[in-house]
């Protein structure tokens, strides 16, 4: 490429992946490229991480123009950025892995080229690919001043002055150092005569932004890193499979997972998979020797009748003296001291691989879009930013500060300052560790005095949702630890009226973490089918608290029971609702149990459907999702699957919208390469319109597509409700359920202090446990009403309401929907 700067200095951006690969990196690259193009940037990818920056391009290519003529689309869209940055011919080489082949039909390969210009279609299909298609490598050359000088020269030669790096703390540290040195590197290049004065002026400032790709979830100042949810899912899938064979043979399994300096994977997997014991770097076993502590805990489980034992150990685990704790030694201890037939499973790089889960597609997309905004606003005075997520909001934080705090955790561990190491993790980390202890330990040391022990009723309501059983298990384990009596109501309020009530034991719920659906049975019957009868049953069974796990029906039931307190004294007890519904339509709360499981089910189904659509080359699938009158599943599903159009009840459907969508699809298919048209998805919530049904939309698209594209429909129906709960839903279930138990104890104590003749529950004692960012808040049910659209059974305001437009922008609709 010429060193000249003709006319206006063009904005050129490069993105690279560095360090260990993680699921979601391809989704991040895709998002950065597409968001960059929409904002007018020329976009490049760097192969092989920082090593590719050092190697640069030793082979020239003749042109950097799109490979598709713009005359195939109407003039109204011919001049937009998407059309002029459609594809540059190397996308297939990157995705197929043929780039470094010695010979290839057509003669084109990527040999000698590491900084590759890419367009909109060059990153199509990357969303669902694991690893990183542009490669990653740990570069010894880039660690040297000479290597960084060469890298700077290569970027300037290509006219690039903005860099997005996706990697771990080491990779992001390298990016920050590179930016800090940039002015001196430019100076050196100018002094040597390797760049012109004009170039030195134009490229005086390097814009840098970091995305955290790490399966360990070890970066501070962000709630989640790219790749961690998928790695957790791989671990839990493996342990779920191990559980069955462990139970069959009454064996113990020691499972080693990744995490040199961070125990997040081991900890959350321990909670989500129902492990018996865990070892993490931040909090080693307190027992001295630790072997006694582990054997005592597992020995009690075996005496209770448990047939299987699962111990999870992080690869960086150690004892209080920093002596490493290895899986093979744990096996020896369990075999020799407890006589258990023990096996070791090292999951290794299985944790890194495979298709990204739903959240590892959504999170990188949101962060990639924010990365472009940060680059556009970057000045020499602003710090290098790392894009993270906090309380469901994508945030920018100082990259330098985040890395510094992350390294401080390792320093604290090395200094054996466990409290500081724990404090540097987010508050949820400590809560999760406490939750693991409560739900895994067996013993009566925590019994409350007799007068404080409660009879706690647990009921499931509404449609089944992933995590209901996990929440019930956590509640039961908590109750038994404190001396409470957990009473399971089977088949909802109908079951209550029929006295279908049983007392659950510690062992009876042991296998419930990975079970989908509802073990207690659930239906949509509300208490007002016989409110007096329900009150009588409360009195008959002497309920001291009532714990509802369910969706909008449970919310409505809580309102009914709270209002009926003035007539029925038996309702003057703590009443608490834990939201569990795939629709995620309970007001105020960010998440309901089951919505993550449902999103993953939708992603699995849509990946298969899109494969079928792409095989047919020119097929559009209209996929109908559940969700009632709440568009959460459809909207977030569109972000996770790359759907190009999404219809939700909040926005609705009208004729003008459909007309524009037809224009968009025509324009989009006209831009496809002949014989290589892409299959595309349209997601439609089941209640988006009573007139423009899935069948009607499918027929319209089929008719209007003519010879350009065909159309088919698919209804996912109840497949979105079933299946094994996702690890995130299981972990949320435990956290929420334990908060519910604390809520119950708090208000039961207040109410029971009152004389029985004057016992009246305060309004705050009837509440919904809402997830608000990283906090769990018990919101009084009466306060919830003002935030609820009771007619449409959803919240009035949601945190995800702007994502429908974003999903369609990532699909190209915003650029190509103009009328012809």
SETI-25787 format. One line per 2 residues: number of its first residue (from 1); for each residue z, y, x of C-alpha. Coordinates in nm, 3 decimals. Each point is the difference from the previous one (the first is absolute). Example, Ala and Ser with C-alpha at 12.3 -4.5 7.8 and 13.67 -1.06 7.14 Angstrom:
1> 0.780/-0.450/1.230  -0.066/0.344/0.137
REM end
This chain:
1> 0.000/0.000/0.000  -0.079/0.348/0.121
3> 0.279/0.221/0.135  -0.153/0.298/-0.179
5> 0.166/0.158/-0.301  -0.287/0.103/-0.229
7> 0.102/0.240/-0.272  0.335/-0.044/-0.167
9> 0.252/-0.237/0.160  -0.001/-0.311/-0.221
11> 0.323/-0.170/-0.099  0.005/-0.347/0.148
13> 0.280/-0.250/-0.042  0.066/-0.335/0.168
15> 0.242/-0.267/-0.119  0.134/-0.286/0.211
17> 0.244/-0.288/-0.043  0.230/-0.086/0.288
19> 0.276/-0.243/0.093  0.067/-0.306/-0.213
21> -0.222/-0.040/-0.303  0.142/0.006/-0.349
23> -0.135/-0.052/-0.350  -0.102/0.330/-0.153
25> -0.149/0.151/0.315  -0.352/-0.042/-0.138
27> 0.106/0.165/-0.324  0.136/0.291/0.205
29> -0.325/0.036/0.199  -0.199/-0.015/-0.324
31> 0.214/0.271/-0.160  -0.019/0.231/0.303
33> -0.379/-0.039/0.021  -0.059/0.060/-0.371
35> 0.247/0.285/-0.034  -0.145/0.157/0.314
37> -0.356/-0.018/-0.132  0.101/0.157/-0.331
39> 0.155/0.290/0.194  -0.315/0.051/0.206
41> 0.089/-0.181/0.323  -0.229/-0.220/0.205
43> 0.196/-0.321/0.045  0.018/-0.244/0.290
45> 0.194/-0.315/0.079  0.116/-0.098/0.347
47> -0.034/-0.368/0.083  0.280/-0.174/0.191
49> 0.257/0.274/-0.036  0.076/0.228/0.295
51> -0.201/-0.230/0.225  -0.307/0.099/-0.200
53> 0.079/0.369/0.055  0.006/-0.059/0.375
55> -0.323/-0.203/-0.001  -0.189/0.239/-0.228
57> -0.373/-0.037/-0.061  -0.213/-0.110/0.292
59> -0.294/-0.076/-0.228  -0.178/0.275/-0.188
61> -0.146/-0.041/-0.346  -0.294/0.204/-0.113
63> 0.131/0.148/-0.321  0.308/0.068/-0.209
65> -0.169/0.042/-0.338  0.079/-0.198/-0.315
67> -0.212/-0.308/-0.055  -0.074/0.078/-0.365
69> -0.227/0.268/-0.137  0.173/0.247/-0.229
71> -0.309/0.021/-0.222  0.113/-0.310/-0.191
73> 0.262/0.205/-0.183  -0.025/0.318/-0.213
75> -0.010/0.338/0.174  0.342/0.087/-0.147
77> 0.167/-0.248/0.235  -0.243/-0.006/0.292
79> 0.193/0.254/0.202  0.353/-0.132/-0.024
81> 0.186/-0.143/0.298  0.002/-0.361/-0.121
83> -0.380/-0.019/-0.019  -0.046/0.157/0.343
85> 0.262/-0.232/0.152  -0.091/-0.314/-0.188
87> -0.050/-0.251/0.281  -0.103/-0.002/0.364
89> -0.086/-0.363/0.044  0.295/-0.141/0.194
91> 0.229/-0.092/-0.290  -0.131/-0.356/-0.027
93> 0.040/-0.054/0.374  0.362/0.113/-0.014
95> 0.085/-0.214/-0.301  -0.187/-0.314/0.107
97> 0.129/0.004/0.357  -0.356/-0.018/0.140
99> 0.026/0.330/0.182  0.046/-0.153/0.343
101> -0.254/-0.279/-0.049  -0.250/-0.026/0.286
103> -0.296/-0.013/-0.234  -0.036/0.066/-0.368
105> -0.290/0.012/-0.239  -0.132/0.353/0.007
107> 0.131/0.043/0.352  0.292/0.230/-0.094
109> 0.354/-0.055/0.117  0.305/0.202/0.105
111> 0.001/-0.088/0.369  0.079/0.304/0.207
113> 0.103/0.199/-0.307  0.365/0.046/-0.089
115> -0.003/0.329/-0.192  -0.209/-0.079/-0.307
117> -0.104/0.235/-0.277  0.062/-0.149/-0.344
119> -0.084/0.107/-0.351  0.124/-0.070/-0.350
121> -0.161/-0.342/-0.038  0.072/-0.109/0.356
123> 0.364/-0.060/-0.100  -0.069/-0.161/-0.337
125> 0.181/-0.326/-0.060  0.261/0.078/0.267
127> 0.287/0.042/-0.247  0.068/-0.372/-0.038
129> -0.052/-0.103/0.363  0.297/-0.091/0.217
131> 0.053/0.115/0.358  -0.217/0.285/0.126
133> -0.378/-0.022/-0.001  -0.038/0.266/0.270
135> 0.219/-0.195/0.239  0.319/0.086/0.183
137> 0.108/-0.035/0.361  0.288/0.106/0.219
139> -0.167/0.219/0.259  0.139/0.015/0.353
141> -0.266/0.257/0.088  0.108/0.246/-0.270
143> 0.353/-0.004/0.138  -0.126/0.166/0.317
145> -0.087/0.373/0.033  -0.348/-0.097/0.118
147> -0.055/-0.215/-0.307  0.106/0.276/-0.236
149> -0.229/0.244/0.182  -0.291/-0.236/-0.056
151> 0.098/-0.045/-0.365  0.006/0.378/-0.050
153> -0.345/0.029/0.158  -0.137/-0.274/-0.228
155> 0.132/0.175/-0.311  -0.146/0.335/0.103
157> -0.336/-0.161/0.080  -0.010/-0.130/-0.356
159> 0.111/0.337/-0.139  0.330/-0.137/-0.136
161> 0.315/0.211/-0.012  0.210/-0.185/-0.258
163> 0.158/-0.342/0.045  0.182/-0.223/-0.249
165> 0.198/-0.283/0.161  0.133/-0.297/-0.198
167> 0.255/-0.203/0.195  0.363/-0.047/0.091
169> 0.242/0.226/0.186  -0.163/-0.066/0.339
171> -0.344/0.089/-0.132  0.124/0.314/-0.169
173> 0.188/0.104/0.314  -0.328/-0.034/0.189
175> -0.170/0.225/-0.255  0.267/0.267/0.035
177> -0.020/-0.007/0.380  -0.380/0.024/-0.021
179> 0.022/0.308/-0.219  0.264/0.165/0.222
181> -0.220/-0.053/0.307  -0.323/0.101/-0.174
183> -0.019/0.364/0.121  0.048/-0.108/0.361
185> -0.253/-0.282/-0.041  -0.258/0.246/-0.135
187> 0.078/0.232/0.292  -0.057/-0.277/0.252
189> -0.331/-0.100/-0.160  -0.121/0.361/0.002
191> 0.106/0.049/0.362  -0.191/-0.315/0.101
193> -0.305/0.124/-0.186  -0.003/-0.299/-0.234
195> 0.010/0.223/-0.308  -0.132/0.348/-0.063
197> 0.200/0.317/-0.067  -0.119/-0.013/-0.361
199> 0.129/-0.354/-0.038  0.332/0.089/0.161
201> 0.041/0.279/-0.253  -0.115/-0.204/-0.300
203> 0.220/-0.297/0.082  0.306/0.184/0.126
205> 0.221/-0.159/-0.266  0.023/-0.371/-0.082
207> 0.117/-0.073/-0.353  0.211/-0.316/-0.018
209> 0.155/-0.191/-0.291  0.173/-0.337/-0.004
211> 0.018/-0.279/-0.258  0.264/-0.264/0.062
213> -0.142/-0.351/0.015  0.283/-0.244/0.071
215> 0.095/-0.324/-0.170  0.363/0.043/0.112
217> 0.058/0.313/-0.211  0.178/0.135/0.305
219> -0.102/0.369/-0.006  0.266/0.248/-0.101
221> -0.060/0.290/-0.240  -0.223/-0.206/-0.228
223> 0.103/-0.249/-0.268  -0.285/-0.243/0.070
225> -0.255/-0.064/0.272  -0.354/-0.129/-0.050
227> 0.000/-0.379/0.024  0.369/-0.063/-0.069
229> -0.036/-0.095/-0.371  -0.273/-0.254/0.077
231> 0.195/-0.152/0.290  0.301/-0.033/-0.230
233> -0.218/-0.169/-0.259  -0.130/-0.249/0.258
235> 0.356/-0.084/0.104  0.124/-0.049/-0.356
237> -0.304/-0.212/-0.090  0.078/-0.224/0.297
239> 0.370/-0.027/-0.083  -0.077/-0.069/-0.367
241> -0.211/-0.292/0.118  0.264/-0.113/0.249
243> 0.265/0.008/-0.273  -0.161/-0.285/-0.192
245> -0.022/-0.236/0.296  0.348/0.103/0.120
247> 0.144/-0.088/-0.340  -0.191/-0.328/-0.017
249> 0.150/-0.123/0.329  0.328/0.196/-0.019
251> -0.098/0.167/0.326  0.082/0.322/0.178
253> -0.277/0.226/0.127  0.031/0.273/0.260
255> -0.282/0.250/-0.052  -0.080/0.245/0.278
257> -0.171/0.323/-0.104  -0.125/0.301/0.194
259> 0.216/0.302/0.074  0.098/0.070/0.362
261> 0.211/0.309/-0.068  -0.006/0.015/-0.380
263> 0.139/-0.258/-0.240  -0.171/0.129/-0.315
265> -0.225/-0.304/-0.044  0.283/-0.247/0.055
267> 0.237/0.197/-0.224  -0.227/0.056/-0.297
269> -0.144/-0.351/0.027  0.356/-0.131/0.002
271> 0.074/0.183/-0.325  -0.337/-0.077/-0.162
273> -0.018/-0.367/0.095  0.365/-0.080/-0.065
275> 0.089/-0.092/0.360  0.344/-0.130/0.093
277> 0.045/0.193/0.324  -0.194/0.262/0.199
279> 0.005/0.144/0.352  -0.123/0.357/0.060
281> 0.020/0.225/0.310  0.173/0.296/-0.170
283> 0.301/-0.197/-0.122  0.079/-0.320/0.189
285> 0.251/-0.246/-0.150  0.352/0.137/0.016
287> 0.159/-0.343/0.046  0.108/-0.102/0.349
289> -0.146/-0.245/0.057  -0.280/0.064/-0.248
291> -0.067/-0.372/-0.025  0.324/-0.037/-0.197
293> -0.097/0.277/-0.241  -0.341/-0.155/-0.070
295> 0.130/-0.355/-0.036  0.285/0.107/-0.229
297> -0.244/0.180/-0.234  -0.257/-0.280/-0.007
299> 0.270/-0.266/-0.022  0.132/0.159/-0.321
301> -0.352/-0.001/-0.148  -0.039/-0.369/0.077
303> 0.340/-0.083/-0.150  -0.107/0.181/-0.317
305> -0.290/-0.245/-0.026  -0.287/0.198/0.148
307> -0.267/-0.235/0.137  -0.185/0.240/0.228
309> 0.086/0.256/0.265  -0.216/0.290/0.119
311> 0.098/0.208/0.303  -0.224/0.294/0.096
313> 0.013/0.140/0.352  -0.182/0.310/0.126
315> -0.166/-0.053/0.339  0.220/0.275/0.146
317> 0.328/-0.137/-0.140  0.304/-0.016/0.229
319> 0.375/-0.038/-0.017  0.259/0.277/0.041
321> -0.030/-0.033/0.380  -0.383/0.046/-0.020
323> -0.059/-0.364/0.090  -0.321/-0.111/-0.176
325> 0.036/-0.233/-0.298  -0.291/-0.243/-0.007
327> -0.123/-0.220/-0.282  0.026/-0.321/0.203
329> 0.364/0.066/0.079  0.079/0.067/-0.366
331> -0.164/-0.334/-0.079  0.224/-0.172/0.255
333> 0.312/0.158/-0.150  -0.091/-0.101/-0.357
335> -0.088/-0.353/0.110  0.304/-0.065/0.217
337> 0.270/0.183/-0.196  -0.109/-0.053/-0.361
339> -0.209/-0.314/0.041  -0.300/0.162/-0.168
341> -0.353/-0.130/0.051  -0.140/0.328/0.134
343> -0.350/0.123/0.074  -0.128/0.321/0.163
345> -0.296/0.196/-0.132  -0.138/0.289/0.204
347> -0.233/0.197/-0.223  -0.143/0.199/0.289
349> -0.329/0.181/-0.058  -0.038/-0.145/-0.349
351> 0.209/0.303/-0.101  -0.268/0.242/0.123
353> -0.305/-0.159/-0.154  -0.166/-0.035/-0.335
355> -0.100/0.231/-0.280  0.223/0.302/-0.055
357> 0.220/-0.002/-0.309  -0.033/0.273/-0.263
359> 0.246/0.243/0.158  -0.168/-0.039/0.339
361> -0.319/0.130/-0.159  0.155/0.281/-0.203
363> 0.231/0.136/0.273  -0.272/0.033/0.271
365> -0.233/0.162/-0.253  0.254/0.266/-0.097
367> 0.098/0.059/0.362  -0.361/0.012/0.119
369> -0.079/0.277/-0.249  0.306/0.196/0.113
371> -0.102/-0.051/0.365  -0.324/0.190/-0.064
373> 0.193/0.286/-0.162  0.232/0.014/0.302
375> -0.295/0.013/0.241  -0.168/0.276/-0.197
377> 0.317/0.210/0.014  0.074/-0.078/0.365
379> 0.035/0.290/0.245  0.108/0.008/0.365
381> 0.343/0.109/-0.122  0.060/-0.282/-0.251
383> 0.155/-0.324/0.128  -0.182/-0.332/0.005
385> 0.076/-0.151/-0.339  0.073/-0.354/-0.100
387> -0.082/-0.080/-0.360  0.276/-0.194/-0.171
389> 0.138/-0.064/-0.344  0.336/0.104/-0.134
391> 0.122/-0.033/-0.357  -0.353/-0.087/-0.121
393> -0.139/0.316/0.153  -0.243/-0.003/0.291
395> 0.152/0.227/0.263  -0.072/0.150/0.340
397> 0.267/-0.024/0.267  0.003/0.091/0.366
399> -0.154/-0.295/0.183  0.216/0.078/0.303
401> 0.321/0.004/-0.204  -0.084/-0.323/-0.180
403> -0.069/-0.182/0.327  0.316/0.146/0.156
405> 0.216/-0.123/-0.288  -0.167/-0.342/0.008
407> 0.075/-0.038/0.372  0.359/0.110/-0.071
409> 0.050/-0.316/-0.208  -0.089/-0.216/0.301
411> 0.233/0.208/0.219  0.285/-0.043/-0.248
413> -0.055/-0.376/-0.010  0.001/-0.019/0.380
415> 0.326/0.198/-0.001  0.139/-0.243/-0.262
417> 0.061/0.291/-0.236  -0.079/-0.195/-0.317
419> 0.117/0.270/-0.240  -0.234/0.255/0.157
421> -0.289/-0.246/0.000  0.053/-0.060/-0.371
423> 0.038/0.371/-0.076  -0.335/0.078/0.164
425> -0.173/-0.233/-0.244  -0.046/0.129/-0.354
427> 0.297/-0.037/-0.241  -0.180/-0.277/-0.189
429> 0.016/-0.218/0.314  0.381/-0.007/-0.008
431> -0.001/-0.056/-0.376  -0.237/-0.293/0.041
433> 0.225/-0.158/0.262  0.300/0.033/-0.231
435> -0.209/-0.145/-0.282  -0.087/-0.300/0.213
437> 0.366/-0.063/0.073  0.098/0.022/-0.367
439> -0.277/-0.230/-0.123  0.017/-0.257/0.279
441> 0.370/-0.045/0.074  0.211/-0.242/-0.199
443> 0.372/0.054/-0.025  0.281/0.153/-0.202
445> 0.135/0.253/0.250  -0.141/0.289/-0.201
447> 0.164/-0.092/-0.333  0.125/0.295/-0.201
449> 0.342/-0.005/-0.170  -0.001/-0.197/-0.326
451> 0.014/0.313/-0.216  -0.319/0.137/0.160
453> -0.209/-0.312/-0.043  -0.272/0.032/-0.260
455> -0.216/-0.209/-0.228  -0.348/0.136/0.072
457> -0.289/-0.090/-0.231  -0.352/-0.013/0.148
459> -0.311/0.013/-0.219  -0.376/0.018/0.063
461> -0.217/0.207/-0.234  -0.367/0.071/-0.063
463> -0.286/-0.160/0.193  0.079/-0.203/0.313
465> -0.022/0.180/0.334  0.031/-0.113/0.361
467> 0.353/0.057/0.130  0.189/-0.063/-0.326
469> 0.141/-0.326/0.133  0.077/0.148/0.342
471> 0.199/0.278/-0.168  0.190/-0.254/-0.209
473> 0.079/-0.210/0.309  0.138/0.305/0.182
475> 0.215/0.096/-0.300  0.137/-0.352/-0.033
477> 0.082/-0.024/0.371  0.175/0.338/-0.013
479> 0.200/-0.099/-0.306  0.119/-0.325/0.154
481> 0.094/0.175/0.323  0.220/0.246/-0.191
483> 0.145/-0.244/-0.253  -0.206/0.120/-0.299
485> -0.154/-0.242/-0.249  -0.382/0.022/-0.020
487> -0.123/-0.090/-0.349  -0.372/-0.068/-0.045
489> -0.149/0.080/-0.342  -0.306/-0.217/-0.056
491> -0.304/0.119/-0.199  0.103/0.363/-0.043
493> 0.183/0.140/-0.302  -0.120/-0.290/-0.213
495> 0.178/-0.234/0.238  0.313/0.214/-0.013
497> 0.009/-0.025/-0.379  -0.038/-0.377/0.036
499> 0.278/-0.021/0.262  -0.236/-0.123/0.271
501> 0.235/0.110/0.278  0.088/-0.187/0.319
503> 0.211/0.072/0.307  -0.203/-0.003/0.320
505> 0.119/-0.143/0.331  -0.068/0.094/0.363
507> -0.219/-0.305/0.058  -0.185/0.010/-0.334
509> -0.173/0.326/0.096  -0.062/-0.087/0.365
511> -0.373/-0.060/-0.036  -0.071/0.294/-0.230
513> -0.116/0.253/0.263  -0.355/-0.135/0.012
515> -0.034/-0.089/-0.367  -0.226/0.211/-0.218
517> 0.037/0.057/-0.371  0.342/-0.013/-0.164
519> 0.237/-0.293/0.047  0.217/0.132/-0.284
521> -0.291/0.039/-0.239  -0.113/0.334/-0.135
523> -0.160/0.157/-0.306  -0.052/0.339/-0.160
525> 0.270/-0.027/-0.269  0.223/0.310/-0.014
527> 0.370/0.011/-0.093  -0.074/0.173/-0.330
529> -0.130/-0.331/-0.141  0.369/-0.046/-0.087
531> 0.213/0.268/0.164  0.316/-0.108/-0.175
533> -0.059/-0.359/0.103  -0.056/0.107/0.361
535> 0.327/0.197/-0.004  0.180/-0.303/-0.138
537> -0.135/-0.218/0.280  0.112/0.257/0.259
539> 0.348/-0.031/-0.149  -0.007/-0.377/-0.036
541> -0.096/-0.063/0.361  0.224/0.278/0.129
543> -0.264/0.182/0.201  0.147/0.256/0.239
545> -0.344/0.123/0.110  -0.363/-0.044/-0.105
547> -0.280/-0.017/0.262  -0.360/0.022/-0.124
549> -0.299/-0.082/0.222  -0.329/0.102/-0.161
551> -0.255/0.268/-0.077  -0.037/0.263/-0.272
553> 0.155/-0.237/-0.255  0.319/-0.010/0.206
555> -0.003/0.379/0.025  -0.040/0.027/-0.378
557> 0.275/-0.259/-0.053  0.235/0.194/0.223
559> -0.061/0.311/-0.210  0.073/-0.200/-0.314
561> 0.322/-0.154/0.134  0.126/0.331/0.136
563> -0.063/0.177/-0.334  0.172/-0.285/-0.188
565> 0.326/0.043/0.193  0.123/0.233/-0.272
567> -0.012/-0.291/-0.246  0.074/-0.305/0.216
569> 0.298/0.005/0.241  -0.129/-0.309/0.186
571> -0.279/0.216/0.147  0.255/0.218/0.181
573> -0.058/-0.181/0.326  -0.226/0.079/0.298
575> -0.363/-0.043/-0.107  -0.257/0.003/0.279
577> -0.375/-0.052/0.015  -0.194/-0.112/0.309
579> -0.371/0.085/-0.052  -0.225/-0.305/0.031
581> -0.355/0.025/-0.128  -0.343/-0.031/0.160
583> -0.107/0.313/-0.189  0.249/0.216/0.193
585> 0.030/0.211/-0.313  0.376/0.058/-0.015
587> 0.050/0.379/0.033  0.163/0.168/0.302
589> -0.004/-0.307/0.226  -0.267/-0.024/0.271
591> -0.018/-0.379/-0.009  0.079/-0.281/-0.239
593> 0.046/-0.359/0.110  -0.326/-0.189/-0.033
595> -0.243/0.284/0.063  -0.051/-0.093/0.367
597> -0.049/-0.367/-0.086  -0.251/0.100/-0.267
599> -0.190/0.224/0.242  -0.028/-0.287/0.245
601> -0.127/-0.230/-0.275  -0.257/0.264/-0.095
603> -0.111/0.038/0.364  -0.043/-0.376/0.038
605> -0.206/-0.019/-0.319  -0.211/0.307/0.079
607> -0.073/-0.117/0.354  -0.146/-0.319/-0.148
609> -0.188/0.190/-0.270  -0.141/0.248/0.250
611> -0.117/-0.286/0.218  -0.191/-0.136/-0.298
613> -0.136/0.346/-0.083  -0.115/0.058/0.359
615> -0.165/-0.341/0.017  -0.211/0.108/-0.297
617> -0.082/0.316/0.200  -0.026/0.239/-0.293
619> 0.279/-0.090/-0.242  0.269/0.224/-0.144
621> 0.309/-0.176/-0.133  0.209/0.175/-0.265
623> 0.346/-0.147/0.052  0.261/0.040/-0.274
625> 0.363/0.023/0.106  0.325/-0.013/-0.192
627> 0.244/0.289/-0.004  0.031/0.104/-0.363
629> -0.044/0.375/-0.029  0.101/0.060/0.361
631> -0.275/0.016/0.261  0.211/-0.088/0.305
633> -0.147/-0.346/0.064  -0.359/0.118/-0.052
635> 0.043/0.312/0.216  0.180/-0.160/0.292
637> -0.221/-0.305/-0.035  -0.307/0.222/0.043
639> 0.145/0.141/0.324  0.078/-0.352/0.123
641> -0.333/-0.161/-0.087  -0.243/0.282/0.067
643> -0.109/0.026/-0.363  -0.245/0.285/-0.049
645> 0.103/0.094/-0.356  0.331/-0.039/-0.182
647> 0.081/0.060/-0.368  0.360/0.063/-0.107
649> 0.175/0.089/-0.328  0.136/0.321/0.153
651> -0.350/0.138/0.056  -0.187/-0.198/-0.267
653> -0.375/-0.057/-0.031  -0.265/0.216/-0.161
655> -0.378/0.000/-0.026  -0.052/0.271/0.264
657> 0.212/-0.198/0.243  -0.205/-0.315/-0.058
659> -0.324/0.195/0.040  0.115/0.136/0.336
661> 0.115/-0.345/0.107  -0.345/-0.141/-0.074
663> -0.158/0.281/0.206  0.240/-0.074/0.283
665> -0.078/-0.374/0.004  -0.374/0.067/-0.010
667> 0.027/0.242/0.291  0.224/-0.238/0.190
669> -0.230/-0.302/-0.039  -0.304/0.213/0.086
671> 0.167/0.072/0.334  0.063/-0.366/0.080
673> -0.221/-0.180/0.249  -0.264/-0.211/-0.166
675> 0.123/-0.357/-0.034  0.349/0.097/0.113
677> 0.141/0.172/-0.307  0.376/-0.028/-0.031
679> 0.191/-0.152/-0.288  0.230/0.257/-0.155
681> 0.312/0.004/-0.214  0.097/0.212/-0.299
683> 0.362/-0.037/-0.111  0.092/0.064/-0.361
685> 0.352/-0.004/-0.141  0.014/-0.204/-0.320
687> 0.102/0.307/-0.204  -0.218/0.264/0.163
689> -0.199/0.038/-0.323  -0.013/-0.172/-0.335
691> -0.371/0.084/-0.034  -0.142/-0.043/0.349
693> 0.123/-0.352/0.056  -0.065/-0.210/0.307
695> -0.283/-0.175/-0.182  -0.159/0.328/-0.111
697> 0.015/0.150/0.350  -0.146/-0.317/0.151
699> -0.292/0.008/-0.245  -0.062/0.371/0.064
701> -0.010/-0.053/0.375  -0.222/-0.305/-0.033
703> -0.246/0.188/-0.218  -0.005/0.318/0.206
705> -0.007/-0.181/0.332  -0.345/-0.143/-0.082
707> -0.149/-0.142/0.321  0.254/0.176/0.226
709> 0.316/-0.190/-0.092  0.136/-0.262/-0.234
711> 0.341/-0.003/-0.168  0.263/-0.262/-0.085
713> 0.358/0.014/-0.122  0.321/-0.182/0.089
715> 0.339/0.020/-0.171  0.294/-0.086/0.224
717> 0.242/-0.028/-0.292  0.326/-0.182/0.057
719> -0.090/-0.107/0.353  0.152/0.338/0.097
721> 0.341/-0.105/-0.137  0.040/-0.335/0.171
723> 0.010/-0.145/0.348  0.250/0.011/0.283
725> 0.176/0.338/0.022  -0.098/0.212/0.299
727> 0.260/0.050/0.275  0.024/0.371/-0.085
729> 0.082/-0.083/-0.364  0.261/-0.252/0.113
731> 0.165/0.243/0.242  -0.001/0.277/-0.263
733> 0.148/-0.243/-0.250  0.297/-0.074/0.223
735> 0.064/0.364/0.081  -0.022/0.114/-0.364
737> 0.204/-0.290/-0.132  0.287/0.061/0.240
739> -0.003/0.369/-0.094  0.022/-0.108/-0.365
741> 0.309/-0.209/0.075  0.167/0.292/0.178
743> -0.083/0.222/-0.298  0.154/-0.253/-0.237
745> 0.321/-0.029/0.202  0.036/0.378/0.023
747> -0.029/0.067/-0.373  0.184/-0.315/-0.110
749> 0.301/0.120/0.199  -0.019/0.345/-0.165
751> -0.033/-0.143/-0.350  0.270/-0.265/0.041
753> 0.254/0.261/0.108  -0.011/0.140/-0.354
755> 0.224/-0.142/-0.275  -0.187/-0.268/-0.196
757> 0.032/0.200/-0.323  -0.159/0.307/0.161
759> -0.248/-0.174/0.224  -0.320/0.199/0.010
761> -0.274/-0.033/0.259  -0.135/0.324/0.152
763> -0.368/0.076/-0.053  -0.063/-0.054/0.374
765> 0.100/-0.365/-0.037  -0.330/-0.079/-0.175
767> -0.258/0.053/0.271  -0.329/-0.105/0.152
769> -0.009/-0.076/0.372  -0.289/0.214/0.122
771> -0.172/-0.007/0.339  -0.045/0.362/0.099
773> -0.153/0.009/0.345  0.231/-0.197/0.227
775> 0.298/0.051/-0.231  0.123/-0.214/-0.288
777> 0.134/0.224/-0.276  0.182/-0.112/-0.315
779> -0.158/0.234/-0.255  0.175/0.024/-0.340
781> -0.235/-0.138/-0.261  0.027/0.312/-0.217
783> -0.121/0.208/0.295  -0.302/-0.228/0.034
785> -0.134/0.085/-0.345  -0.116/0.350/0.097
787> -0.217/-0.158/0.273  -0.148/-0.267/-0.228
789> -0.312/-0.004/-0.213  0.150/-0.228/-0.263
791> -0.325/-0.024/-0.198  -0.206/-0.125/0.294
793> 0.291/-0.185/0.163  -0.021/0.160/0.344
795> 0.142/0.284/0.207  -0.123/0.354/-0.053
797> -0.037/0.073/0.372  -0.072/-0.251/0.276
799> -0.017/0.012/0.379  -0.338/-0.174/0.006
801> -0.185/0.211/-0.260  -0.244/0.155/0.250
803> -0.112/-0.329/0.148  -0.272/-0.074/-0.256
805> -0.206/0.290/0.134  0.073/-0.112/0.356
807> -0.116/-0.356/-0.071  -0.328/0.128/-0.144
809> -0.044/0.238/0.293  0.039/-0.294/0.240
811> -0.265/-0.183/-0.206  -0.243/0.291/0.021
813> 0.000/0.091/-0.368  0.111/0.358/0.062
815> -0.298/0.054/0.230  -0.271/-0.179/-0.197
817> 0.088/0.038/-0.369  -0.207/0.315/-0.056
819> -0.258/-0.028/-0.271  -0.359/-0.059/0.107
REM end
